[in-house]
Structure formats: C-alpha cells, structure tokens
C-alpha cells in the first residue's frame, strides 16, 4: 500500500522532513520491524530515497536496524515518548470518569483533541466486550467523520472549516461542515452511525474549560448493532454527564496545550 504524503511540500527541505515522517509512520504496534522492500512499498518513494532517509535517521538513533535490510524505531525515541506522556497526560480524575462510563455502558471510551486539520485520541479505556471499538492513541484521524469530529468542529474557527471544506470534494462540503458544527453546538452532543467506518457507531460530547472554551471531545463507540435507539438515548445521557464531570475536574497536563 502506498501512503499519501502528510502534506505537499514546496521546497526540498520541507519535502525531506515530510518524507521522513512518512517513513516513520510505517511503524506501529502491528509492524514493529519493516524490511526495506516494505518501506519502499509503504511510502511509494524510490528505493534510493528510502535508503538515504534510513541512513540519515540511523545516525542519531531515530531508526535502528535489528537485522540485514530490516528496520525499526530506534532508542532515541524513548526521550520523546516520556516527554510526550508527561506533556499530554490525561489526569487520574478524568480517567476515573472514563472508566466509570465504560463500566456503566460497556463500550470503548476515548478523549479526542484537535490538532490542525486532524483529531487525535489522547486517552482510551477499552470496552468490556469481545467485539469492541479500538483506535490507536496518538494516531491522526480525519475531522470529517465520526461523532468526536462533529463535536470538535463546533469549536473550530472559520479558517479551519474553510481548509477542511477545500479537502472535501463534495460540492456542498462547506455548507455541510458549518451546518453540522452549528447543530452539534446547539444539541450539546453528536451521534453517528457508519460515519467514519461501516458498522461502527459513536456518541460524543464536548469537554470544556472553566470559561466555556471547547477543549476536547469525549466519545463512546462500538458496533452499530449495539447502538439501538433505546441504548443510544441512555448513552447520550451517560456521555454528556461524564463530559461535564471531566470539564469540572480538568483534563490534566494536556489541558495546558489546548
């Protein structure tokens, strides 16, 4: 699979950084080690370019080579992992609320924040059932699909809505985004079925600061088959209540960067 680049680059320096990030995105929990061939296929870059990037990233320990023509994330990332955990940590009280919500409803609970034109999960409590919704913490997801995205859109400035509408090929994309953001703000929650992924449903509500500013979205998601009309009514009440509780106790250190 060829991965689309994170962003188009105008000059060589930025393009090189973008390509390096594309390369690093090839590694995750399911693909801890990649061969040179896999990296070439994943990034869609010429083999010579991938080899040059690997050589450059290996020197400071960002990329490691555990075997011949195989590569993995290097030990230099350990310093940034610990730093990111400290800076973007959701507090214990907020996690207690998330766990209580999960225990009450059985579904996976996530907290999303907006970063530029994406939403990122910064905390997750997995559901209790065998078939459940799970997303990768720290992975960028689109702002154009899902209940959490709709909640976050409600706090977006016009410039962000404009940029998102430019990415959407639909003729009425801008109107849909603005209408959806306004209706979600008015309702105080969002419900989606198959919006981001077929067979997946979610309920989300806003987490706000003391002065009412939108900080994040609290989302509860699972298979659509379990999100029946009567359960969704219960879920909306539970999620909005939990979101208000987290708004009251705060998000932890992550809140300072929102």
C-alpha positions, 0 to 999 in steps of 0.5 A: 500500500502506498501512503499519501504524503502528510502534506505537499511540500514546496521546497526540498527541505520541507519535502525531506522532513515530510518524507521522513515522517512518512517513513516513520509512520510505517511503524506501529504496534502491528509492524514493529520491524519493516524490511526495506522492500516494505518501506519502499512499498509503504511510502511509494518513494524510490528505493534510493530515497528510502535508503538515504532517509534510513541512513540519515535517521540511523545516525542519531538513533531515530531508526535502528536496524535489528537485522540485514535490510530490516528496520525499526524505531530506534532508542532515541525515541524513548526521550520523546515518548516520556516527554510526550506522556508527561506533556499530554497526560490525561489526569487520574480524575478524568480517567476515573470518569472514563472508566466509570462510563465504560463500566456503566455502558460497556463500550470503548471510551476515548478523549479526542483533541484537535490538532490542525486539520486532524483529531487525535485520541489522547486517552482510551479505556477499552470496552468490556466486550469481545467485539469492541471499538479500538483506535490507536492513541496518538494516531491522526484521524480525519475531522470529517467523520465520526461523532468526536469530529462533529463535536470538535468542529463546533469549536473550530474557527472559520479558517479551519472549516474553510481548509477542511471544506477545500479537502472535501470534494463534495460540492456542498462540503462547506455548507455541510461542515458549518451546518453540522458544527452549528447543530452539534453546538446547539444539541450539546452532543453528536451521534453517528452511525457508519460515519467514519467506518461501516458498522461502527457507531459513536456518541460524543460530547464536548469537554470544556474549560472553566470559561466555556472554551471547547477543549476536547471531545469525549466519545463512546463507540462500538458496533452499530448493532449495539447502538439501538435507539433505546441504548443510544438515548441512555448513552447520550445521557451517560456521555454528556454527564461524564463530559461535564464531570471531566470539564469540572475536574480538568483534563490534566497536563494536556489541558495546558496545550489546548 
